[in-house]
Amino acid sequence: MLATVPIKVLALHTNTGSRYYRIIPQLRWMQKQGHDVRLERHDVEHLDKLIEWADVVVLQMVFSRDLVAQIKAAGKKVLFECDDLIHKSHALHYAYGETDTLWKQAKWLWRIWQVLRICDGFIVSPPELKKVYGWMAKRTFVFPNYMELEHWLKENPKNTSNRVRILWSGSTSHTGDLFWVKPILAKIIEKYPQVQFIYIGHGGVATDDLYAKFVYGDDIFEGLPTDRRESLLPAPPNVYPYIVASLMADIAIAPLEKNYFNRFKTQCKYLEYAINGIPGVYSKWFYTDVQDWRDAPVSTSLREKGQTGLLADTPEEWIDALSTLIESATLRGQIGENARAEVIRKYDFAKHAHRWQGFVESIVHGTHHSQPPKTSSASTQ
C-alpha cells in the first residue's frame, strides 16, 4: 500500500559495501511505497539543505555527535544504523591500532554513547550488537541482512574445466581468518591436484614487484603453488554480484576465527554463496543458519535432505568437509540448489522490508512499533 503521507528520508553513508544490505534496498523499498528518498555520502556538500529537506536522517556508521546535534537542532528525526562491532577489534584487524588498549576502547564507547543517546532510534543487524550498544539508545530495532534479489540474483555459468574451483571472498578485516585456513588449503591442494583456489577482495598476490604488493597487499598465501591459486582485486559493490556469479566456483569457504570481534559478524557470506548456488563449508561455531548435509537422517535420499552446506570446526573437520565436496559433483550440485532455493524463499528482502518501513514510520510519527519475532538469524559480514 502506498503511503498516504510521504516521508522524506535522507540516508548518509560512509561508502562501505554494506550499504547494499543496510541502506540501498531499504530506500528503494520506501520509494516504491510512495516515500521520498535521498542517498548521499556523509561528507556531501550543502548537507544543511538536505537536512532541512528531510523528515528523518539515517546515518550508516557515521559517528559524529556534532552532525546528530545539527540534525536534532533542525527538528528532524535521526536514526543510527550499525552492522559491526566498533569499540574493539583483534590483533590482525586493520583498525586494531584504534582499539588496542582499554583506554582506547573506553574512548570509543564514550563516543558511541554520545551519538546513540541523542538519536531517536538505533538499527542493528545481529542481535548481539543490541546487547552491547542497545542500552545506549532510546529505541533499538534488530533487522538482519536479507538479499535484494534484483541486486544479487544473477546467471551462474557452470565450470566446464577439469579443475574444482574453491572460492573465498571477503575484505581486509579477514586477515586472521585467512591465516587460519591457509594450512588447510595447503593440504587440500596437495591431496587433490585438480583443485584451484580463487580469492577475491583480500589475500595478496605472489610477486616481488613492490607496486603490485602495494596494489594487492602482502601475499598471505605465500608458499601455496602459484599455478593453483588466482587473486582478484576487490570489486565495487554495485558489480560485486556479477563478479561472484561469473567465477564458476564449485565450492566456497567461509572460515571465521573464534574471537570476540567475530562474534558480532553477520552471516552474509552464506547468503552470497548460496544465492549463486555454490555449496559451502562454514565455521560451525558461527554459521547457525546453515543446515549441515550430514545432519539429515541417513534414510533420506540426497534430494530429500534439503540441507544447505557443510559445517566444520577443527582443521581435520575442514579437510573432511572439503574432501567430501571435492569428491562428489552430484553432492555439490544438490547442496548448491538447496542453498539457492532457501535464500530465495527465506531471505528475500521484499518479504521483510515492511518491518524496516514500520520502524521508520513509527519514529517519524511518534507511534509504537512492535517488532515481530524474526524466523532467522542470518545477517552480514
matplotlib code that plots the C-alpha trace (Angstrom):
import matplotlib.pyplot as plt

x = [0.0, 1.4, 2.0, -0.8, 1.6, 5.0, 8.1, 11.3, 14.1, 17.8, 20.4, 24.1, 26.7, 30.4, 30.8, 31.1, 29.8, 27.4, 25.1, 23.8, 22.4, 21.6, 20.6, 20.0, 17.4, 15.5, 15.4, 14.3, 11.5, 10.4, 10.4, 8.2, 5.8, 5.5, 8.0, 10.7, 14.3, 17.9, 21.1, 24.3, 27.8, 28.2, 30.5, 28.3, 28.2, 25.3, 24.4, 22.4, 20.0, 19.5, 18.8, 16.3, 14.5, 14.3, 11.9, 14.3, 18.0, 19.6, 23.3, 25.1, 28.2, 28.7, 29.9, 29.6, 27.9, 28.0, 26.2, 23.5, 23.1, 22.8, 20.0, 18.2, 18.5, 16.8, 13.8, 14.4, 14.4, 17.7, 18.3, 21.7, 22.5, 25.2, 26.3, 29.7, 31.4, 33.1, 34.9, 37.0, 38.8, 41.5, 45.3, 45.2, 42.3, 43.2, 41.8, 43.4, 45.6, 42.5, 41.2, 44.3, 44.1, 41.4, 41.7, 41.0, 38.1, 36.6, 37.0, 35.2, 32.4, 32.1, 31.9, 29.3, 27.2, 27.4, 25.9, 23.3, 21.8, 20.5, 19.4, 15.7, 16.4, 19.1, 19.1, 21.4, 21.9, 22.9, 21.1, 24.5, 25.1, 21.8, 23.2, 26.4, 25.1, 21.3, 21.1, 22.6, 19.7, 16.1, 14.7, 16.6, 15.4, 17.1, 16.9, 19.1, 20.6, 18.4, 19.0, 17.5, 17.0, 17.2, 20.7, 22.0, 20.3, 22.4, 23.0, 25.7, 27.8, 29.0, 32.6, 33.4, 37.1, 38.7, 39.5, 37.5, 37.4, 37.3, 36.3, 36.9, 35.6, 36.0, 37.6, 40.8, 39.0, 39.5, 43.3, 43.3, 40.7, 42.9, 46.0, 43.9, 42.7, 45.9, 47.4, 44.1, 44.2, 47.8, 46.8, 43.8, 45.8, 48.4, 45.8, 43.8, 45.8, 42.5, 41.8, 42.2, 41.9, 40.3, 40.3, 38.7, 39.0, 42.0, 44.9, 47.6, 49.4, 52.7, 55.1, 58.4, 57.1, 56.7, 54.0, 52.0, 52.4, 51.1, 48.0, 47.2, 48.7, 51.1, 50.9, 49.0, 49.1, 52.9, 54.0, 50.9, 51.6, 51.2, 49.7, 47.0, 45.6, 44.0, 43.8, 41.3, 41.1, 38.1, 35.1, 32.9, 29.8, 27.5, 29.2, 30.3, 27.3, 28.2, 31.8, 31.0, 28.4, 31.0, 33.8, 32.4, 33.1, 32.4, 32.8, 33.0, 34.6, 33.8, 36.3, 35.9, 38.3, 36.9, 37.4, 35.3, 35.2, 33.9, 31.0, 29.4, 29.9, 26.9, 26.2, 26.1, 28.8, 26.4, 23.7, 26.2, 27.4, 24.0, 22.3, 24.9, 24.2, 27.7, 27.9, 30.0, 31.9, 31.3, 32.7, 30.4, 30.7, 29.2, 27.1, 23.9, 21.7, 23.5, 21.8, 24.6, 24.1, 25.5, 22.8, 20.0, 18.6, 20.6, 17.5, 16.6, 17.7, 20.2, 17.4, 15.2, 17.8, 17.3, 20.5, 22.3, 26.0, 28.7, 29.9, 33.4, 35.3, 38.7, 41.2, 40.5, 36.8, 37.5, 39.7, 37.0, 34.2, 36.1, 37.2, 33.5, 32.5, 35.5, 34.9, 31.2, 30.0, 26.5, 26.5, 27.9, 25.1, 22.3, 23.6, 24.0, 20.4, 19.1, 21.0, 19.9, 16.3, 16.3, 17.8, 15.2, 12.4, 13.5, 15.9, 14.2, 14.4, 10.9, 9.4, 10.8, 11.1, 7.7, 9.3, 12.0, 9.4, 7.2, 10.0, 11.0, 7.4, 6.8, 9.9, 8.7, 5.1, 5.9, 3.8, 4.5, 6.3, 6.3, 9.0, 7.6, 9.8, 12.2, 12.4, 16.1, 19.3, 21.0, 22.7, 26.1, 29.9]
y = [0.0, 3.4, 5.9, 8.4, 11.0, 10.6, 10.7, 12.4, 10.0, 11.1, 8.4, 9.3, 6.5, 6.0, 4.3, 0.8, -2.2, -3.0, -0.2, -2.7, -4.7, -1.9, 1.2, 0.9, -1.9, -0.1, 3.2, 1.5, -0.1, 3.1, 4.8, 2.1, 2.7, 6.4, 8.0, 10.4, 9.3, 10.6, 8.7, 10.7, 10.4, 11.8, 14.5, 15.7, 19.5, 21.6, 19.0, 21.6, 22.0, 18.2, 18.0, 20.8, 18.9, 15.6, 14.4, 11.7, 11.2, 7.7, 7.6, 4.4, 4.2, 8.0, 8.6, 12.4, 13.9, 17.3, 16.0, 14.3, 17.5, 19.5, 17.2, 17.4, 21.2, 21.3, 19.5, 16.3, 12.6, 10.7, 7.0, 5.3, 2.2, -0.2, -3.6, -4.2, -4.1, -0.7, -0.3, -3.5, -5.5, -8.1, -8.1, -8.7, -6.3, -3.3, -1.0, -2.7, 0.3, 2.3, -0.2, -2.0, -0.6, -0.4, 3.3, 3.5, 1.1, 3.2, 6.4, 4.6, 3.6, 7.2, 8.4, 5.9, 6.7, 10.4, 9.7, 7.0, 8.7, 11.6, 9.6, 8.7, 5.1, 2.5, -0.2, -3.2, -6.4, -9.1, -9.3, -9.4, -5.8, -4.8, -6.4, -4.3, -1.0, -1.1, 0.1, 3.5, 4.2, 5.2, 2.5, -0.3, -2.3, -5.6, -6.0, -8.8, -8.8, -10.0, -10.3, -7.8, -10.2, -7.6, -6.8, -10.3, -12.8, -13.3, -16.0, -18.5, -20.1, -23.6, -24.7, -26.8, -27.2, -30.2, -28.2, -28.0, -24.3, -23.3, -19.7, -17.3, -13.8, -11.0, -7.8, -6.9, -7.5, -11.2, -11.4, -13.7, -16.0, -16.4, -17.2, -19.8, -21.6, -21.4, -24.7, -26.4, -25.2, -26.4, -29.9, -29.9, -28.6, -31.3, -34.0, -33.0, -32.0, -30.8, -28.1, -24.4, -21.8, -18.4, -15.5, -12.1, -8.9, -9.7, -12.1, -10.6, -12.0, -13.8, -11.2, -9.4, -6.2, -3.5, -1.7, -5.0, -5.6, -2.1, -2.7, -6.3, -6.3, -8.8, -12.4, -14.1, -17.4, -17.4, -21.0, -22.2, -23.2, -20.0, -22.1, -23.4, -20.0, -16.9, -13.5, -10.8, -7.3, -6.1, -5.4, -2.3, -3.3, -2.4, -5.0, -7.5, -9.8, -10.1, -10.9, -13.6, -15.2, -15.2, -17.1, -20.6, -21.6, -25.2, -24.8, -21.8, -21.4, -19.1, -19.7, -17.5, -17.4, -17.8, -14.4, -11.7, -9.4, -12.1, -12.9, -9.7, -10.5, -11.4, -14.4, -12.7, -14.9, -17.8, -15.7, -14.5, -18.0, -19.6, -17.1, -18.2, -21.9, -22.5, -25.2, -24.0, -25.1, -22.8, -22.3, -24.4, -22.2, -19.2, -20.1, -21.2, -20.6, -23.3, -26.8, -29.3, -32.0, -34.6, -33.9, -35.2, -38.7, -41.4, -42.9, -39.9, -39.5, -36.9, -34.8, -35.1, -34.0, -30.3, -29.3, -26.1, -26.6, -28.3, -27.1, -27.6, -26.6, -28.2, -28.3, -32.1, -31.4, -28.7, -31.1, -33.8, -31.5, -30.1, -33.6, -34.7, -31.9, -32.2, -35.9, -35.6, -33.3, -34.6, -33.6, -30.2, -29.6, -30.7, -28.7, -25.6, -26.0, -26.3, -23.3, -21.1, -22.1, -21.5, -18.0, -17.0, -18.5, -17.2, -14.3, -12.3, -8.7, -7.8, -10.3, -8.4, -4.8, -3.8, -4.2, -1.7, 0.6, 0.3, 1.2, 4.3, 5.4, 4.9, 7.1, 9.9, 9.8, 9.1, 5.8, 2.5, -0.1, -3.8, -5.9, -9.3, -12.2, -13.0, -16.5, -16.5, -15.1, -14.6, -11.3, -9.6, -10.0]
z = [0.0, -1.0, 1.8, 2.3, 3.8, 2.2, 4.5, 3.3, 4.1, 3.8, 4.3, 4.8, 4.3, 4.5, 1.1, 2.6, 0.7, 3.5, 2.2, -0.3, 2.6, 5.1, 3.2, -0.5, -0.5, 2.2, 0.3, -2.9, -1.0, 0.7, -2.7, -4.1, -1.2, -2.1, 0.2, -1.0, -0.5, -0.9, -0.5, -0.1, 1.3, 4.8, 3.6, 0.7, 0.0, 1.2, 3.8, 5.8, 2.9, 2.7, 6.4, 6.1, 3.3, 5.3, 7.9, 9.1, 8.6, 8.7, 9.5, 8.5, 10.7, 10.8, 14.3, 14.6, 17.7, 16.0, 13.0, 15.1, 17.1, 13.9, 12.7, 16.0, 16.1, 12.8, 14.3, 12.4, 13.5, 13.3, 13.2, 13.5, 11.5, 12.7, 11.4, 13.1, 16.5, 16.7, 20.0, 19.9, 17.2, 17.1, 16.6, 12.8, 12.1, 10.0, 12.7, 15.7, 16.4, 17.2, 19.8, 21.1, 24.7, 27.3, 27.3, 23.5, 23.8, 26.6, 24.4, 21.6, 23.9, 25.2, 21.6, 20.7, 23.7, 22.9, 19.5, 20.3, 23.4, 21.3, 18.3, 18.0, 17.0, 16.6, 13.9, 14.1, 12.1, 14.6, 17.9, 19.6, 18.8, 20.5, 23.7, 23.5, 22.3, 22.6, 26.1, 24.9, 22.6, 23.1, 20.8, 19.1, 16.1, 15.1, 11.3, 9.9, 6.4, 3.6, -0.2, -2.5, -5.4, -8.1, -7.0, -6.1, -8.4, -11.5, -14.0, -12.9, -15.7, -14.8, -14.6, -17.6, -16.9, -15.3, -12.2, -8.9, -8.1, -4.4, -3.7, -0.8, -0.8, 1.7, 2.9, 4.8, 8.1, 7.5, 7.6, 10.7, 9.1, 6.0, 8.0, 9.9, 6.8, 4.9, 6.2, 5.5, 1.9, 1.5, 2.5, 0.2, -2.8, -2.1, -1.8, -4.9, -7.9, -9.6, -7.0, -7.9, -5.2, -6.0, -3.6, -4.2, -2.2, 0.0, 0.3, -1.9, -4.8, -5.3, -6.6, -5.9, -7.6, -5.0, -6.9, -7.2, -3.5, -2.8, -5.0, -3.9, -0.4, 1.2, 0.0, 2.8, 0.8, 0.3, -0.1, -1.9, -5.5, -7.7, -10.5, -8.2, -7.0, -8.5, -6.9, -7.8, -6.5, -4.5, -6.8, -6.4, -4.5, -7.4, -9.7, -7.0, -7.6, -11.3, -10.4, -7.9, -10.3, -13.1, -11.3, -11.9, -8.4, -7.4, -3.6, -1.3, 2.1, 5.0, 7.8, 10.9, 13.8, 17.3, 18.8, 20.5, 17.4, 15.1, 17.4, 16.1, 12.4, 10.2, 8.1, 4.8, 3.2, 3.4, 1.7, -1.0, -1.8, -1.6, -3.9, -6.5, -5.9, -4.6, -1.9, 1.0, 4.1, 7.0, 10.5, 12.7, 15.8, 14.0, 11.0, 12.7, 9.6, 7.6, 7.7, 7.6, 5.0, 7.4, 10.0, 7.8, 8.5, 6.8, 5.4, 3.3, -0.3, -1.5, -3.0, 0.1, 2.5, 1.7, 3.6, 2.6, 3.4, 5.5, 8.9, 10.3, 13.4, 13.7, 10.8, 10.5, 10.1, 7.5, 5.4, 5.7, 4.6, 1.7, 0.6, 0.7, -1.7, -3.9, -4.5, -5.4, -8.1, -7.5, -3.9, -4.8, -7.2, -4.8, -1.9, -4.1, -5.4, -1.9, -0.6, -3.5, -3.1, 0.6, 0.2, -2.3, -0.1, 3.3, 2.8, 0.0, 1.2, -0.1, 2.3, 5.3, 4.2, 5.7, 9.2, 8.4, 7.0, 10.0, 12.4, 10.4, 10.2, 13.9, 14.7, 12.4, 13.5, 17.2, 17.3, 18.9, 16.8, 17.8, 16.2, 15.2, 16.0, 13.2, 11.8, 11.1, 12.5, 9.1, 8.8, 7.1, 7.3]

ax = plt.figure().add_subplot(projection="3d")
ax.plot(x, y, z, "-o")
ax.set_aspect("equal")
plt.show()
